[in-house]
Amino acid sequence: MEFTLQNKKGAFVAKAIIVKPESKRPGMILKAGSRMFKDVTRNRKWNECPWIDKSRNDLIVNGDLDDVNEDYYILNRDILFTSPNRAACSMLGYITTKAWHEFISESGLSLDEVYRK
C-alpha cells in the first residue's frame, strides 16, 4: 500500500511504502519523485537531532537528489529510511514526531490506522 506525505501547507512531499510493518522498528521506502525541501526550520529540537542534517547531506552527496528549483530537490531513486519519522523529518525540513499520522493512503487512512490499530 502506498502512502503520501504533505507539508503543513498541503504541498506534496513524498510517496512511500512501509517495510516490515509488523516489526517494532519498521522502515520506510520513499519513492523516486519525492521532494526534499531546501528550507529547514532550525530550533532546539532540530539541534538535538543531528541525524537529520546528516541524512539530508548524505542524500545530496550520494547523488540521490536532483536540484530542480530553489524550493526543493527531487529523489531520483527509491530510498530506504529506518523509520517513517526519519523519512518525514529529512524530507520536510522540520521536526515531526507524528509521521505515523501524517502519511496517508489513497483511501484516507494513516499509517497508524492501517498498521497499528
N, C-alpha and C positions, 0 to 999 in steps of 0.2 A: 504494500500500500504506500502510495506517495503522499507526502505532506508538504505544505507550503508555509514559508515564514514571511511575514511582512514586518516593516518597521513601525514605529509609533505613528508615522504619518500615513500608514496604509500602503506604502510602496512595496512592490515585490522585492524580496531579498533572496530567497532560496527555495529550491525544490530538494526534497530529501527523502531517504528511506531509512528506517531503523534497522539495525543489525543486532541480532540476538536479543530481542525484546524481553525474553523470559529471564535473562540473567540480571544480576544485581547491578551490573555496570554495562548497560547496552551502548553500543556505538551508533554512529550516525554517518551515513554517506551523503554528502552534499553533491548534487548533480552538476555536471558541466552546465554553464549558463547562469549559475547562481552569482549573486553580486556581493562584493565586499566593499562596503562604503569606506571612503578615504578619511572622512572626518571622524574623529573619535572624541568621546566625552570623557575627559580625564577627571577623575575625582578620587577621593580617598580610597574607595573600594577598588577602583581600577588599579591604583598604585599597589594595592595588596595582592594583585593577580598578575604578576609579571609574565605568566604563561600566555596571556592574550597577545601582548606585543610580540612575543617570540613566535607564536602561531602565525600571526599576520605577516611578520617579516619572513618567516620560512616560506610561506606561500609565494611571496614576491621573489625571493632569492632563488627558489627552486623552479621558477618559470611557470608556475601553476595558474598565473593570472594574466589576463590581457588588460592593458591600460586603455580603456575606451573613451573616457571623458574625465572631466575634473571632479566628478562626484563619486565614481566607483570603478572598481576593477571587475572583470568577469572571470569566473573559473573556466579554464579551458579543458578541464578533465574532472572526472569524479574524484572526490577527496574523502577519505575516512577520518572522522574525528572520534575521540574516545567517549564523547557524551553529547547529547543534544544541547546542553548548556554551553559547552565549549564551542560547538559549532555556531550557535547563535551569537555568543559574545564576539567571536572572531569576525563574523560577517557584519554584524550590526554596528560595531564600533562603540558599543556601550555595554555596561554590565546588565545582564538579565539572569535571574535565578528561576524564571518561570517558563523556560523553553518547553517544558512538557505541556504547557497550556497554550503556548504561542504557535507551535507547529500545528497546522490544521489540515485535515484531509479534505478531499473534494466533497465529501458528504457533510462537512462541517464539524467533524469530531476532532478533538485534540488528541495528541499522543497519549496524554493521561487517560482520556476516556477509552481509547482503543486498547491500550496495553496495561494499564494499572487498575482499572475498575473491574 
